[in-house]
Amino acid sequence: MTRPYQMVPYALGTADGQRTLGFLFTVTGAEKTVVCLMHPREMAITHYLVPFILDAGCACWVQGPRSIGNDLRLEHEIALFDVAAGMSHLRELGYARIVLLGNSGGAGLYTFYNQQALTPRELRIARTPGGRPTNLGELHMPEADGIILVSPHPGQGKLLMSGLDPSVVDEDDPMRTDPSLDPFSAANGFDAASGRGQYAPAFVQRYRQAQAERVARIDARARQMLRAKHEARQRLKAGSGADEDRRLAAHAPVFEVWRTDADLRSWDISLDPSDRKTGSLWGKDPFVSNWGSVGFARVVTPESWLSTWSGLASNAALDKTLGAVHQPTLLLEYTGDQCTFPADIEAIYRQIPSEHKRHIRVRGNHHGMALGRDEEPGQQIAGRHIVAWLRETMV
């Protein structure tokens, strides 16, 4: 993009009394369509697609969540209040069309918002998976006019469940394992010298079942923490509580989830083959990424685990939200993605009921970087596809 643009920051109040920050990019100031970019835990003000959106003749709204860079307490039901504040602001500014562009984890947030916005108020989700009242029935949620999904994964909980190491048998001691489920042992098909795996179909099936079982165990642990807190509060309310109940009722528990980078597809690329390279988003060495301190959902609250990171309990899973997507929709897949895989994308596209949907494949990794030294970055190709789709559909 070579044309000059303007960027105006806005600090918006949400309906539940919090604050969210957004930046509006325009070229002429007369744009009728605005494209929104948002992630549930990141501020993407320098997102590579902003210039392309402006080139298409649209304004671009880049919004941050209330807690940028910190998802410790992220509950997706509450994050919808942040999205709604941005949507209401854009309607008040007079934009005739609003397009939601969900990139990676932004897809789960925006499709969840879209589902709830199109649900009658009295039927919206009343409580988070952790039991907190959502008050979504009272929230003004302007509707979107179009959807763009770029390298979407099936939802943060589904993503984590596919990468969770099921060999862990004790959440308080991640070194205690079931060797028969260890994804990085030679006995189960991993070659440490090459850093690659070759897993038998029976092991893959048993492994995936065990992943779901570990999620269910963590769900039960989170619910027990919340139940203990609730029961202590009930005893205090009834006048029968002790000092221990006062401490328990006030306590906000936090716990760790270890070994979350063990998706078999990352190390055995013959499973759901694509243009991707061996390794995950976190690197090529699973003995660093799976045992290390950096990773998805490493530290959570019971509420954030159940709402965001549980592949069983989270409401922000695309297989639960895509059925509401009736707007024109563009789905962009990066063919070398190490985070979302061809079968995931095929399922996502199949679940979109819109009569006006398009699926485009572009060579690139999860972030649209070039797969080869002499290749054009996928970001550029994807950007041009978005420009063409916006001009055809929304401008």
N, C-alpha and C positions, 0 to 999 in steps of 0.2 A: 504494500500500500504506500502510495506517495502523497496522497492528499492530506492536508492538515486536518486534525480532529480536535475536538474539545473533550475534556474529561472533567466531570463534576462529581465530587464525593457527597454522599448523603449518610447521615446517621439516623436510622429509623427506630422508632419505638415499636415494640411488638404488642399484641393484644394481651399478653400475660406480663407486661411490665418490664421486659428486658430490652436490650439494644442489639441492633444488627447493622453492619456497615456495608454500603454498596457504592459502586462507581458507575456512572452513566457515560458512555462514550457515544459521541455523535459527530457527524461531518457537517451536515447542513442545518441541523436543528429542526428540520421539517419532516423527518422520517416518520412514517406511519406504523412501521413494524419494528418491534424491539425483540432481540434474542437474548435470553437469560442464561448465564453460566453460574453454577453454584455447586459446591461440594459440601457434604455435611461436616467436614472438619478442616478444610483448607480454604485459603483465600487465593483465588486464581487470577489476580488482577493482570498478570503478565501472560495469560493463556495464549497459546499460539494461534488460536482461531479468532481472536478479537479483530485483527486487521481484515480477515476475509469477510467477517460479518459486516464490517463497515463498507467494504468494497461491494457487497451485495446491495447496498442502499438501505441497510437497516441500522438502527441504533443497537448498541450492545450494553447490557446490564450485567456487571460482574458483582456478585454478592458473597459476603463471607458469613459463616455461621456465628452465633453468639459467643462461642468459645473457639477462636481460631487456633488451630494447631493442638487442640486438647480435646480428645474424645472420651476422656475418663468417665464423664457422666452423660454421654450422648444417648438420648432417647429419641428415636426417629419421630415418634408421635409429637413430641414437644418441638422438634426441629421444624415441623410444618408451620409453626407460628412465625418463624423467621422467613420462610418462603412466602407466606401469606402477606407479611408486611411489605416485602418487595413487590409482589404482584399488585397489591392495593395501591402502592405508590406509583407504579407505572400506569395503571388505569387512571389515576388522578392526574397524571401528566398528559393524558389524552391519547395514548397509543391505541390504535384501532386493533392491532394484532400483536399477540405475545406468543413467542415460540420458546419452549423450554428445551435447552440443550444440555443433556445429561451425559457427562464424560466420566467413564469409570464409575466410581461410587456415587457420582451425581445422578446417574441413571436411576438408582434405587430410590434416592430422595425425591426426584422429580416425578417418577411414575407413581410413587406413594402419594405425593401431594395431589397429582391429577386424579387418582382413584378417589381420594377423600373429598376433593372439590366437587366431583360429579356424583357423590353419594348424598342423598337427602340428609339434612342435618340430624334428624332423629335416628338415622341408621349409621352415622359415623362411629368409628371406634371410640368407645366410652372410657376405656382404661388401657393403660400400657400393659405389656405382658407382665410387668412387675406389680401391677395393681394400682398404679397412680391414676387419678382422674385426668383425662386429657382435655376436657372442655372443648373438644373439636366441634361439637354440635353448636356451640355459640360463636365459632370463628367464621368471619367473612373470608371466603376463599375464592377469589376471582378465577374464572376458568381460562385455560390456555387454548390457543388456536392451532398450535402445531407442536410436534415433538421431533427432536433430533437426538439420537443415541449414538455416541461415539465410543468405541471399545467398551461397551457396557459389560459388566459381569452380572451374574444372577442375583446379586444382593450381597451385602457385606457378611451376613451370616452364612449364606450358601458358599461364598468364597472361602470363608474361614473353615467351614466344615470339610471342604474338599482338600484343605491344606493341613488339617489337624493331624498330628501324629497319634494314632490310636494305640501305639504300644505303651503309652504312659498308663500306669495302673494306679498311681497315687498322685493326686493334684498337688499335694504338699511336698512331694519329693519326685521331681521330674526325671530323676535317674533310675527310679524303679520302673522296670519295663517288662513287658511280655515279649521275649525274644522272637516268638513265632510271628509277631506283627511288626517287627523292626524293619522299616523300609530301607535302611541303609546298612543292612548286613548281607554278606555274601550268600548266606544260606537262603535268603529270600529274593536274590536276584540283583543285588547292587555290587558294582565293581568300583571299589574306592580308588583304584589307580587311574581309571579313566573318568571317574565322576559320573558314570552313567548306570542306569538300571535296565534290566530286562525282566519284567515281572510276568509270571504265569497268570492266565485268566482266573484260575481258582483263588490265587492269592489276592488279586485285584478285587474280586467280589467279596472275599472275607474281610479285606482291609476297609473297603467302603462301608460295610455293615458295622464294623468296629468303630469307624469314625462317627457314625450317627449315634452309636451307643455311648461314646465318650461325651458327645454334646449333651445327650440326655442326662448323663451323670452330673455334668456341670450345671445344667438347668435345675436339677433337683437340689444341688448345693445352693444355688442362688436363691431358689424359692424358700429353702429352709432358713436362710439368713433373714429374708424378708418376713417370714412367718414368725420367727422368734422376736423380731423387733415389734411387729404388730401385736403379738400376744402380750408383750411387756407393756405396751401402751394401753391395751385394754385393761390390764390389771391395775395400772395407775388410775385410769379413768373410773374404775369401779371402787377405788379406794383401798384395794388390797395389795398394792404393789410395795415392794421393798426397795432398798437402796440399789440393789443389783438391777432391778427393773428400770430404775431411773437412768442408770448408765446404759443399759441395753437399748432403751427407747431413744436415747439421744445419739447412740453410736451410728455412724455411717460407714459400714464395712466396705473395704476394698480388697480385692484378691488378684492373684497373678494367674495367668494362663500361659504355660510354657509349651514349647515345641509345636509351633503353628506353621512351619514351612516344610510340609512333607507331602505335597501333592504328587502322587506317582507320575502324573503326566508331565511334570517338570523335568524328571530325571530319565523317564523312558518316553521319548518323543514319538515312538511308534504307537503309543496310546493316543488315539484321536490326532493323527498326524497333521502337521501344518508347516509353515515356513519358520517356525520358532527355533531358537537355539536351546541347547540343554541348559537348564537352570531356571530359577524363578526370578521374580521381581527383586528379590533381595540378594541375588548373586548366584554363583556357580557352585559354591562349596556348602553343601547342606550341613556339614559339621560346624559351620560358623552360623549360618542363618537359622537353623532349626534349634540349636542349643543357645544361641546368643540372646542378648538383651533387647535387640531391635526386632520388631515384628508386629504383625497385626494383633490387636486385642491383648497385648502383653499385660497391661494392668487395667482392671475394669471394676465397676461397681456391680452389684447384683442386678440393678435396674438397667444399666447400659448393656450388660451381657445379654439379658433376655430380649431387649428391644432392638439391639443393633447386631450383636455378634453371634447369637444363637441361630444356627441353620434350621432349627425346629420351631422356635418361638417367635422370631422376628416377623413383624408385619410388613417390613420393607423389603420383601423378597419379590423379585420380578414375576415369579410364577403366581403370586397372589395379587399383583397390581396391574399387570399388562392387559388383563381382560377389560379394563376401562379405557384403553387407548383407542378412541374412535377418530381422533384427529389425523390429518395427514402426517405421516411419519417417515423419517429417513433414518435408516440404520447403517452405520459405517463400521465395518469390521477390519481390523488390522490383521493381516494373515500371519504375522510372526509374533502375535501377542503371547506373552508368557503368563498372562493373568486370566484371560478368558479364552476358551478354546472353541474350535469349530462346532462341536456338538452343542455347546452352550449357546452360541450365536444362532444356530439353526432353531433351537428350542425357543429362544427369545422371539425370533421373527415369526415363527409359527403361532405363537401365543398372542400376537398383536392382531386384534380383530378388524382394524381399520381397513376400509376398502381402498384407501390411497396410501399404500406403503411401498417402500423401495429399500432394497438391500444391496449395498455396494461393498466390494472387497478391495482393499488397498494394501500393498506391500508396506510393512512397517512393524515395529514392535508396539508394545502396549501404549507407549507415549508418542507413537508416530515417527520415531527415529528410523533412519535408513537401515536396512538389513545388510547392505553391502557398501563398501567404501566408495564405489563409483555410482551408486544409485541416488536418485532424487529422494529426499526425505518424504515419507508418507504423509507428514503434516501438510506439505504443500499440495499434494494430490487430493487429500481429503478436503482441504480448504477450498479447492476449486470446485469439487463436487457440491459442497455446501452452498457456495455462491450460486451455482447453477440451479440447485433445488430451491433456494430462497427466492431467486428471481422468477422462477417458474411458478412457484406455489404461493408465496406470501407477500411479494412486493407489488 
